[in-house]
Amino acid sequence: MLFKNYDQIVSNGKTPQLQRKRKDILDILTVALDSVNPYNAVKRVFEDGKVVFEAEIFDTSGFENVYVVGFGKASIGMAQAVCDFVNVTKGVIVSNDSSVKLTRDKIEVIIGGHPIPNNGSIQGAEKITEVVKQCSENDLLIVLISGGGSALLCKSRVSLEDLQETTNLLLKSGADIKEINTIRKHLSHVKGGQLVQLAKGVVLSLIISDIINDPLEFISSGPTSPDSTTFSDAKKILEKYFLWERVPLEVRKVVEGGIKGSILETPKKDDPVFDNVYNFIVANNEIACNTAVEKAKSLGYETKLLTTSLTGEAKYASNILIDKAKNRPKNQTVFISGGETTVTIKGDGKGGRNQELVLGSVERIADSDMILASFATDGIDGRSDAAGAIADGFTFSRAHEKELHPNKFLEENNSYEFFSKLDDLFITGPSGTNVMDIQLIVI
C-alpha cells in the first residue's frame, strides 16, 4: 500500500461520505503514481533489445558496448529496466534512496544528497564521467535522467561547501526550478550539455520529467541537452533574488569569469557535440494526471483536468484551483491539476509546497463540501517525511478545537506541524519516481 497511514487519513472524515471521498482520493493518487513508475516507463520503450520511439529506433545489439549512467530519484528503477532488456557492459547511477536495491552487478549504485548535494553526489559524478569517457565511436551510452539529478550529479567549479550554501539560499529564495538550474548549470562541469562533451559514441537519454512542459535543458539541469542560458543570466537571477552579495565569493568569481570569457560557456544547440545525442521523455506529470482522470471516472465521478502547469506561491495557488472548482457544477466532481509551486521561506517551520498549498485552503473550504489534497509524486515534500496533505470542510473546526490557527502556521512556514497534529499528512516514504505534484479537489 502506497500510503502508510491510509486508514488514519480515511477515518479522519467526519461522515461516511467524507470517508469514502478521502478513500477515493488516496486510490486515485495511487493509480496515478503507478502510471509513472520508472521501471514501467523505461520498459515500455524496449522491444526485442531495441529502444523504440516514433522518431528513432536504436538496436542495442549493433553496438560494441552499452554503457549506462543515471542520476535522479527514479534512476534505480530505470536502470533495473535497462538491465533486464539490454546486455550492459558497465554503468554507474546516483540515487538518493538507499532502501531500493538494483539486482545487477554491472551497475554501481552511489547514494548522493538531495536537495542539497553531498560527498556522494561528487563521488557519483566522478565515476559517471569515468564511464562516459570510456564510450567510443562504436558504443552506446544510455543516460537515465530524472528529478533530483541536479543535486545528485555534482562536478562543481566551486567547493562542496560553497555549492551547498548557494543551493540552500536558492531553495529558500522563491526562485523557480528553471532559475535555480540556470545557476547550477553554470557552476558545473557536466550540467548544461557538458556531460556529452566527454562521450564519442551515440548518446541516448531516457528522461522522466519533473518540470512543467518538459524542457529538456532544465530537467536535472540538462546534462545531455543544449543550453540556452548564459553566465549573464545566472548573475541576473542571483541579483533578482538579492543573492549576489550573499553567495560565496568563489561563486561570484565563476559567474564573472564566464561573463568575461575566461570560463567557457555551456554548449548551445548548434554545437556539433549534439549530432549523435538523442533525448526522449518516457514519463511526465501529464501522464500521471490523465491516469488520475481515468481512475476518477471509473469511480463514478465527473472529472475536469484543470492544468498540468500549476505554478506560483504555494499558499496562494489553492485559491486558483478553488475558484475554478467553484465555478463548475457540484455533482460528484473531481478536479485534477498538476505542476510545481514554490515557497518563499520566511519562518523557521517545517513542511513543503504541497503541505503549504493545502494549508492555504483550510479557511476557504471551511464548512463546504469540498476536499483538497496535494501530493508530491516523489514521496518527499520539502524537508519533511510527508508527501503532502489533505483538508476538507471540517479541517478548520478540527484545528480550532486544538487551538491551531492556520494563518499563524502559514506565517511560520510550519504546515507540517499543523497537519501532523490533525493526522492529515500523506506518509509514503520515497516513491522512486518524480513527476512534480498532483492536486485533487473533490466536490
N, C-alpha and C positions, 0 to 999 in steps of 0.2 A: 504494500500500500504506500502510495507516494506521501500522503500526509500522515505524519506520526501521531498527530493529535486530532485525527479525523473525527472520532466520536465526541470529543470535547467541543469542537467547533460546531458540530451539528446540534448537540444538546443545549448550546447557548441560545438557540432560538426559543423565544418565549411562548410560541404557539406551535402546534403541529404543522401548520402551513409554513411557518418560518423555518422550522427544522427541515422540512422537505426541500425548500428552496436552497438552504445552506448546503444540504447534501448534493443537490443538483450542481451547484457552483463548484464544489470540490470534484465531482465526477467530470464536469466539462473541462476543468483545468487539467485533470489527469490525462484525459484523452488528447488534449491539445499538446501537452508536453511529449506524449508518446510519438506524436507525428514528426517531431524534430529530434528524435533520438539519434545521436551521432552515428551509431553503428548502422542503423537502418538507412540513414541519409546517404552514407557512402555506399552501402551495399546496393542501393537502387541503381547506381551508375555502372555497376560491373555486370558484364555478360561474357561468360566463357573466356575469362582472362583479358577481356577488353574493357576499356573505360569508354562508355558510350554516351555522347551528348548529341543533340540535334546538329550542332555545327561541326563537331570533330569526333573521330573515333581513334583511340590510342590502343594499339595491340602491344601489350606489355611483353609478349614473347619475342618481339622484334628488337629488343634492346639487349645489350650485353649484360648490363647490371640495372637493377632497380633500387634506388636509394629512397629512403623515406625520412623526412623530418617533419616535426609538428610542434605546435605551441598553442596553448589555449585551454579553456575549461573542458572542451569536448575532445581533446586530442587523443586520449586513451581509447575511447570508443571508436573514433575514426580510424586510428592505427590498427585496432583489432580487425576491423572490416577489411582493410587493405591486406593485412597479413593472411586473412582467411581466403583471399581470392588471387593473390599475387605471390610469386616467389621472390621475396625481398632479400636483397644482398646484405644490407646494413641500414640501421636507422637510429635516430635519437628523437625523443619527444620530451617536451617540458610541460608538466601539468601542475595544477595546484591541489590536486586531490590524491592523497597517499592511500586512500581506502580502496581504490579501484586498481586491480592488477591486470597486466597485459600478459596473455598466455603465449607469447612468442619471444624466444630468447635472442633473436637477431636485432631487436629494437630495445635500446636502453631508455629507461624512464627516469627523468630527473624531476624532483619536486622544487618548484620555484615559488616566488611570493606574489600575492595578489590581494588588493590592488597596488600595494607598494612592493616594488621589486626587492629581491634579497640576493644573497650569495648564490643560491640555487639558480636564480634567473641568469646570472652572469656565467656560471659554470655551464648551464644548458646551452646558452648562446655560443660559447666557445666550442663545445662539442658539436653543435649543429653546423657551425661554419667549417669545422674539420671534415664533416661528411659531405657538405656541399662542394668543397674544393676537390673531393675525390671524383666528382661527376664529370666524366669525359664526354667527348662528342657523340659516342655511341651508347650513352647511358640515359636513363630516365630518372629524373628527380621528382618525386611526388611530395608536395608540400601541403600539410594539413593545417589549415588556419581556422581559428575560432576565437570567440570573445575571450578577453583576458590575455591575449597574446602579447599585447603591448608591454604589460608588466612582466610577463613570463619569459620574453626573449629580449635580453638586455646586453648589448655590446656597446657600452656607452662611451662618449667622448669626455665625460666627467666622472668623478669618483662616485662610488655607490652612495656614499653619504649625501653628496650634493644632489644626486638624482632622486634619492628618497625624499629629501627636503623639498625639492621642486615639485615632485609628484604630489606630495601632501598638500602643498599650497594650491596647486591647480585643482585638486579634487574638492577643496573647500571653497573655491572662489566663485562657483556658479558657472564656470566655463563649460560649454558643451563638449561632447566627445570629439568632434572634429577639431575644435580649437586645442583641446588637450593633446590630441595625437599629432597635430602640427608641430607642437613643441617637442614632443617625443621623437618625431622623425629627425629633427634637426640636431638632436643631442645624441644621435645613434650612428653606428657604423653599418647597421643592417636593415633598419627600417626605411620606409620611403623608397622602395625598389632597389635598395643597395644589396640585399641578400643575393639576388640573381646575378649580380656582377661577378660572383665567385664561382658560378657554375658554367660549364662548357656544353652540357648536353641539353636535352629537352626538359623544360620545367613545366610540370602540371600541378596547379594549385586547386585543391578542393576546399571550399570555403563555407563555413556556417556563419552567416551574417548576424552581427549584434548591433548594427547601426541602421537607422531609418533610410529606406530607399537603396540599401545595399551598395554604398560607394566603395568600390574595391580598394581605393587608395587610403581609406581610413580604417578599414577593418583590421584590427591588430597592427595599426599604423602602416599597412600596405607594404610589407617587405618584398612582395613579388609584383608590385604594381607601379606604373609610372606615377610620379608625384607632381601635382600641380602647384603645391605650396612652396614657399621660399623662406630663407632665413629672415628676410624683411617681414614676412607675415608672422613669423614666430615672435619677433620683437613687438610688433603691433598688438598681438594678443596679450603678451605679458604687460604691456602698457595699459591696455584696455581694462584689465582687471587689477591695476595698480600693484603689479607684482615685480615690475622691472627692477626696482630698488630693493626688493625683498628676497629675490632668488640669489643663490650663492654667486660670488664673483666669477668663478670658473664658468658658470652657465652663461653669464653675460659675455665673457670673453669668447666663448664658442660662437654665440649668435653674432656678435660683432665681427668675428673673424670670417664667418660665412658671408656676411653682408659686404665686407671688403674684398672677398675673393680669395683669401688665404686658406680657406677650407672649401673644398669642392661642394657645389650644390648637389642635391639629390637628383637622380636621373629623371628626365622628362619623357613624354610619350613618344617623341621621335628618336629616342636613343636606340641604336641597333641591338643593345643588350636584351631588348624585349622581343626580338624577332622569333625566338623559339620558346616564348613563355605564354602559357595558356591558363587563364583564371576562370573558374566556374563556381557559381553558388549552388550548394546542394541542400541547404535548409535556411529558412529565414522566418521572421515574425509573421509574414503574410500567410505562410503555410499553417502555422500554429493557430492563427486567428480564424482562418477559413475552416479548419478542422473543428474549432470550438463552435462555429456557426452550425455545422452539420450535426454535431452532438446535441446542441440545444434543440434543434429541430426534432431530432429523434426522441427527445424527452417531452415533446408536445408544445414547445414554446414557439411563438413568433420570434423572429430574430432580425437584428439590424447590426451590420458591421459599420461602426461609426467612423473609424480611421485606423490605419496602421502607422500613423505618423504623429502620434501624440508627443508633444514637447512642452517646454516651458517649466516654470517653477512648480514643483510637485504639489505644494499645499494649495495652489490655485487651480491646478489642472482638473481637479474633480469638479469644479464649478462648470467648466466647459462641457464635461460629459453629462452632468446632471441636467443642465439646461437643454441639451439635445434630447435627453430621455424624456423630460417633462413635456416636450412639445409633440409627443407621439402618443398613440393610443396605449392605455394601460391594461391591456388584456393579455396577461401572461406573456410578457415580452422579455427577451434577453438582449441587452445592448452590449456589444463586444468592441473593444478597442485594443490597440497595441502601440508600442513606441517606447520612448525613454525620456522621462522628465529629469530635471536637475534639482538639487537642493543647495541653496546658499546657506552655509552653516554659520550661525551667529551664536548659538548656545553651546552648552557642553554636554548635551544629552546624547542618547544612543538611538539609532534607528537607520532608516534608509528611505529612498524616494518613494517606494511603494507604501510603506507604513505611513509616511508623511502625507501622501496623496489621500489615503483613506481617512486619516485624522482630520484633514482639511474639510471633509464632507460631513462629519458627525453632526454638527449643529444643523446643517442644511437639510439633512434627511430625517431629522428627529420627528417622531410621530407620523412618519409617512409609511407607505407600503413598499418602500424602496430598500434594496440591499446593494451594497457596493463592495467589491473586492478588487485588490490589485496584487499581482503576483510576479515575482522575479523568476524568470524561467531557469536561471542558474541555481536557484535554491538559496541564494545568499543575497539579502537586501542590505546594501550598505555595510557598515561594520557591526553586524549583528548575526545571530544564528537563526534568524527568521527569514522567510522568503516573501513576506508581505503581511497583509492583514485584511480583516473583513469587518464591516459595520452594517447595522440595519436601523430601522426606526426606533428601536428600543435602546440602542447603544448609548445615547445621550443620557437617558434616565438611569440606566445602569451605572454610568460613570458618576452621575450626580449623587447616587446613593453611596458611592465610595469616596465622595469629595474629590473627584478628578475633574479638572477644568480643561477642556480641550485646547483653548487658546493659550493657556499657560504652557502646556506641553509643546505646542507649536512654536512658541517663542523660544523655548529651550532646545528645540530640535530633539525632543525626547519622546518620539512616537512609540518607540519600543517599550518603554516603561508603561505608557498609557494602555497599550493593548495587552501587555503582559499581565497587568492587574485585572483585565477583563477576560483573560484566556482566549483572546481572539487573534493571536498571531498564527501565521502559517508556518509550521515547522516541518521541513522536509529533509534538511541536510543538502549538501551539494548534489545537483541533479545530473552532472556530467555533460550538460549542454548549456547553450546561452543564445537566445534569440530575443533579447531585451525583455520587455514586460507585457503582461496581458491584464486588462481590466474588464470586469464584468459588472453590469448593473442589471438587476432583476426587478421587474415591477410585476 
